[in-house]
Amino acid sequence: MFREATWKLTVLSLVVVVAACAPVEMTPTPTVTEEPTEMPTETPTEAPTGTPTVTPAEPTATPSPPPEETPTPTFEASVRLELVAEGLAAPLALMPSGDGSGRLFVMDQTGQIWILTPEGELMDEPFLDVSDRMVSLSASYDERGLLGMAFHPDFAENGRFYVYYSAPLRAEAPSGWNHTSHVSEFVVSENDPNLADVDSERILLQIDQPQGNHNGGQITFGPDGYLYIPLGDGGGANDTGTGHNPEIGNGQDTSVLLGSILRIDVDGDDPYGVPSNNPFVGEEGRDVIYAYGFRNPFRIAFDAGGDRQLFVGDVGQNLWEEVDTVVLGGNYGWNIKEGTRCFDPQNPNTPPDQCPDTGPMGETLINPILEYRNANAGGLGIAVIGGMVYRGSALPSFQGRYVFGDWSTSFSQPNGILFVATPPEMGEEMWSFEELRVANREGGRLGSYLLSFGQDTDLELYALTTDASGPTGDTGRVLKIVPPGQ
């Protein structure tokens, strides 16, 4: 979805749209404040003299049977989808709150967060509704809305959670810009754990957006306890135009927040603190930036196991879609590169033969862990939808593999795709991936637009889909990914 003109549009419900690997530091560091804008044998005794002796036979040890080997599960790139909830418009997130209640929370782009009870029913009243604080959304297509939610690691004790949504343009914003993104804190109601206190909003960040697309989306807490906030490059196309650095684009400009992933300490000073080891603390650049060089990092997620790496699906322009594993201070190339290929903002359909391998400060550009050609250029799909590393138990052969997808093969027909990626063998750099067949769907595909993925307390995965290209109607569904024979 994220292309500005007709065939160049890329996801986000279509609806909203999204290499070096290194673990995120697991130990929270001190914070500094920025102004707002992880059978024994018995020994025989000697016989008395003159008594015949019998030499005892040496005991024969019984060999232990060899340990049983656990067979490696045979991997088959096939699953079934089990309907969990429906009647939504454009579901963009599903997650537990971490309070042990067994509830799952489903976020709809239209502004609501719904509770899915342990019995598998959606509650009649939303947990939170911020639709009256958002911009008006286009029913046919929009990349704005309620785009992210995250529960504080200590939610069970403090009741705090966070949302990221598109508000009307604030008065202080540049004239003619599109809207202002809010990252806000809410708390749960004191009287009802199934309702948020709508009057408890505390705005942590406001980010003015020059265009309506490329807003990023899924905020998340890392294993270090900090909040990670993905932001697109400001929208439009090619990282050019109003609100974009005319020389290097916003993706390469660390003096602006757009085109970056931010990291803040919500337990720091008011309204937030800045981790002291963020790469630009005390340096030229914005203190809250964790990594940069992104076009539209729509869906991001930390691996729940392994090295706890941060995976990011970054939606491409016209030719290439990519997935990155993000490290502190990394520059991921946009708009010098699109995927691993050189990019020319003035001629986006023809990659230059050569381009720099370093950013404006001489830093090495980091390549994605996987990429594929966009469907508009004869490839697989229109916009990558970042997913999650599988760490559940229902699909043992999927352990450590990355499940992700693409919004659709075309804008006009809902035809989302699931993929599964396998870590590289030693000596290789890129992850291999293949299409993940849906055994109980005609043609082996979703038959809907793929919007996002979710994960429950047992670390099982869900696909979130809709039949509409915009945030409207009631065709939004939550589908659990289960074994093909289940």
N, C-alpha and C positions, 0 to 999 in steps of 0.2 A: 504494500500500500504505500509506500512512501515516496511516490514520485508525484510531482506536482501536476503534470499534464496527463491527460487521458491515459494512454497506455503506459505511461511511466509511473502511475500511482502504485504504491506498495502498501502493506498491511496496516492494521491496527483495527481490526474489526471491520474489516477492511473497512476495517473497523479501526484499529489504531496500530499502526506499527511504528522491528527490532533492527611468538605465540609461544612465546616461551611460557612454560608452565612453572609456577613456583607457588608455594603455599603462602597464604596470607598470614601475617604474624598473629600468633594466637594470644599473646599477652597484651592486654590493654596498656597503653603508655600514658604518661601524664598528659594533660591537655592544656592548651593555651587558648585564649579566647579571641575569636575573630568577630569583628563587628558584623552584625547581620547584613545585608543588602538583600576468621583454628587444630628242702627239708634239710634246714641245716643238717649237716652230717655229724653224727656223734663220733668222737675219737675213741677207739676201743682201748680198754685198760689192759695192762700187761698181765698175762696169765701166771698163776703160781707155778713155782719150779716143780717139774716132774709131771705136771698135768699136760696132757696133750693139748695142743693149741689148734685152733681153727682160724685160719686167716680170713677175716671177713672180706667178702667181695666188695670192690669199690662200687659205690652206688652209680647207677647209670642215669645220667641226667636226661630227663625227657625234654626234647627241644620244644621251645615255645612256638606256637604257630605264628607265621608272619602276620604283622598287623594288616588288618583289612584296609585296602585302599578305597578312598571315597571316589567313585567315578566322577569324572568331570561331566557336568550336564551338557548334553548336545545342544548347540545353539541353533535355533530356528527363528528367522526374522519374521515371526507371525504372532499376532495377538488377537484377542477378541475385545470388544468394547461393551461394557455393561452399563446401562442407563442408571444413573444415580439421582439426577434432578433435571427438571426441564421447566419451561415457562419463563425463562429469563430472556433478556434482550441480547446482551453481549458480555458474557462472563469472561473476566480477564484474570481472575486469581482465585485460588482455593487453598486454604491452609488451616491447620489447627491453631488454637491460641496458646497452647502449651500449659494450660491450667489443669489438665487431667480430666476435664469434663466430658471428653469424647465428642464434643461439638466440632463441626467444620464450618468455616466462614467462607462464603462465596461472594466475591465482589463483582458487581455489574457496572459496566462503563457508564450507564445512565445515572449513576450517583448513589446506588444503594449497596449496602453490605447485608447479606442474608445469612441466617444461621441454619445449617443443616444438622438436624438433631441426630443423636446416636441411633435412633430408630429409622433414620433415612428420610425424614420429612423436612421440607422447608417450612420454617415458621411463617405465619401470616404477616407479621409485622417486621420490617427490617431492623436489624441491629443499629444501623446508622443510615441516614439519608442526607446527603449534602447537595442534592440536585438543585435546591434553591440558592446555592452559593456558587454554582457553576455557570459557565457560558451556555447559551442555548446550542444544542447539538443538531447537526444536519442528519436527518433520518437516512439519507441516501449514502452518506459517507462522512466520517469525521474521525480525526485522530486525537481529539481532545476528550475530556470527560474525567471520570474517576479512574485513574490509571494505575494506582499502586496502593497497597496496604501492608503493614508489618506490625506484629505484636512485640512489645518490649520483652526482652528475655526474662524479665521478672514480672510479667503480666499477672501471674497468679497472685502476686503480693501487692502490686501497685495499680493494676487495672489500666495501665497506659498503653495506647496503640497509636499508630501513625498512618496518615493517608497522604496521597499525592493527587491533586486534582487541578483542573483548569478553571480558573476564576476569571471574571471580566477584567479587562485591562485597568490597572490601578492608575490613579491620577498622576503619580510621579513618573510613569513610564514614558518612553519616547512617543511622540505623537504619531499616529498611523500604524502602530504595532498592533498585534492581534489579540493577545490575552496575557494574563499573568498566572504562572504556575505557583501553586501553594503547596508547601510541605507543612502539615499541621499535626499537632498532638491532640488527642481526645482522651477522655477517661470513661470507664464504664460507669453506669448509673449506680449509686449507692443502694438504690431500692430494688433494682432488677438486673441480674447478671446478663440477661438477654437483650438489654438495651444500653446504648451508649448515652452519655450525657451530652446532648447536642449543644449545650451552652458552655461546654468546657473547652472549646477550641482554643489552642494556643498556636499561633502561626510562627513557625521556626524560620522558614525561608520563603521569599518571594522572588521568582525568576521571570522577568519579562521576556515574552516570546514574540519575535518579529513576524512570524508566520504561524499558521494553525497546525502544521504538520511537524513531524520529527520531534516529538516531545519526550521520548524515552518512556519510562513507565514504572516497572516493578521495583519499588524500593524493598530493601531487605536488610536484616541485621546479619553481620558477619560473625564468625566464631570468636572474633576479638571483642564483641559487644558493641561495636560501632554501627551506625546506620549508613548504608550505602544508597546513593541516589543517582540513577542514570539519567542523563539529559542528552537529548538530540542536539543537532547543530544549529537549531533555530528554525529550520524548515525551508520551504521553497525547493530549490533543486541545485545540486552541484556545490552547495555551501557558498553561494554567491548571492548578491542582491542586498536589499535593505536589511540592516541589522547584522550583516556578515562582514568580517574583515576582508577588505577588497584585495589584499596582498596574499594572505595565507589562509583565509577562511577561519571560521570559529573553531574548527576541529584542532587546528594547530596553534591557536591563540590562547595561551594560558592566562591572559589578563581578563578573560571572560569565562563564565561558568559553562556556557553552552558547548556541546560536543565533548563532554567529560563525564566521568563518574565521580561523584563527590563522596566524602566520608566525614561524618560529624559525630560528636559525642553528645547524645541527647541528655546525658546525666551531668554534663559540664555546666558552665556558667550560662546565664540567661541571655539569649534564647537557646544557645548550644555552645559546646566547646569544640575545639579543633585538636585532634590527635597531634601531639608534638612531632611525630615522625612523618606526618603528611609531607610529600616531597617538596612543596613550595613554602613551607614554614620558614621564615627568615630569608627566603629567596624571592627573586622576581617571579610573580605569578600568584594566583589566588590560593590562599592557605587551605581552603576546603577541598581542592582538587586532589583526588587519589590517582587517577589515570585519565588519559585524554586521547584525542585522535579518533573520535567516534562520529558516525553519521546519525544513526538512530538506534541506540542500544535498548530496544523495546523490552525484551525479557532478559533478566539476569537471575542467576541462582548459584548459591554455594553448594558444592558437593557435600552431602551429609556424612560422608566417610572419606577414606583415603587421606589425601593431603589437604582436604577442605578447599580445593581450588575454586575460584570464582569463574563461572562460565557465562559468556555474554553472546547473545545472538545480535549481530549488528547488521541491520538491513541495508542492502546496497543500493546504488543508483540505478543504472540501466543494465549492467552486465554481470556483476558478481555478488553473490550472497556469502556471508562469512560467519563463523563462530570463533570466538577468541577465549583464551584463558588469560585472565587479567592479573597483573602484578602491580605492586606499589610503584608509582612513578612511570609506568609504561606508556609509550606513545604508539598507538595502533594505526597510524598512517593516514587517516582521512584528513584532507582531501588530496594528499600527495599520491595515495594509492587507494584502489578499490579492491579489497582482498589482497592478493599478492601481486596484482598487476598495477602498472603505472596508470595514473588518471590525469586527464586534462579537463579542468572545469569548463573550458571554452569549447571543448569538443568531446563530450562525455561518451560518445559511442565508438571512439577510436583511441585505444590506449597508446600513449607514446612509446617509442622503442626504449627510451631511457628516462629515468627520473631519479631524484636523490634517494639514498637509503637512510638518510638521517633527517631529523626535524630541524626547526629553526635554531635550536640551541646545540646542535651537533649530536643529539641523542639518536641512537639506533632505532629505526622503526621496527616494531614487532609484528611478524606475520601471524595470520590466523592459524588455528589448528586444523581447520577444514574450510573448504569453499566449494561453491558450485555455481554454474552459469545460470543466470536469470532466464525464466521462461520466455521473456520478450526478446531474448537473444538466442533462442533455440535450446534453452536449458530446462531445468526441472520445475521451478516455481517462481512466483512473483516476489515473495518476501519471506525471509527466514524467520521462524518463530523459535527463539531460544527455549531450551527445555531443561532437563535435570538428569543427573547421573543416577542410574537405578541402584538403590540400596535396600530394596524390599526383600521378601522371601518367596513370594508367589511365582516369580520368574527367575529361578536360580541361575540360568545361563545368561541372564542379562546383567549380572553383578558387575559393576564397574563400567558398564557401557552407558553412553550418553544418548538419551532419547530426546529428539527434537523434531521439528517439522517445518512445513511451509504453509503459508496462508491459503494459497490456491494456485492452480496452474493458469488460471485466468481471472480477470476481474469480473466478468459477466456471469460465470458459472461457478457455483461453490464446489470446489474440488481440492480440498486440502489434503496434504500428504504427511504421513508420519515417517521419520527416519530413525535409524539406530546407528550410532558411531562406536567404533572399537578403538581403544588406545593403540598407538603405534608400537610396532616391534622395536627392539633395541636397534638403534642406528637410523631409524626413520623419524621424520619430523611431523608429518601430517597424519591425522586420524583417518582411518578408512570408514566409510559409511555406506549403507544400503537402505532401500525403501523397506519400511516395516509394514507388512501386509496385514490388513484387517480382515480376519477370516470370516466374520459374520456380516460383512458389507459387500454389496454387489460391486464387482470390479476390484475388490481388495482395498478400497480407499474409503475415506471418511464420508464422502458425499455431502460435505458441509465445508464452510470456511473454518480453518483452524485458527483460534485466537490465542490460546495460551495452554499452559500445563499447571497442574496442581499436585500437591503431595500431602498425604495424611500422616498421622502419628506413627503408623507402621512403615512409613517410607514407601508406600505403594503410590503409583502415579495415576493421574487423571488427565484426560484431554478435554479442553473446553472449546465448544464449537457453536456456530450459529449458521442459519441458512440465509441470513441477510447480509448485504455488504456494508450496512451502516448500523448504528446503535438504535435499533427500533424493533418492534414486534415482540414475539414470545417464542422464537425458535431456538433460543440459546439453551444449551444442554451441558450437563456435567457427565462425563463418561469415564468409568473406571477401566484402566488397562489391565486385563486379566489374561491368563494362559489361553491359547487357542482352543484347547480341548475342554475348557471348563464349562 
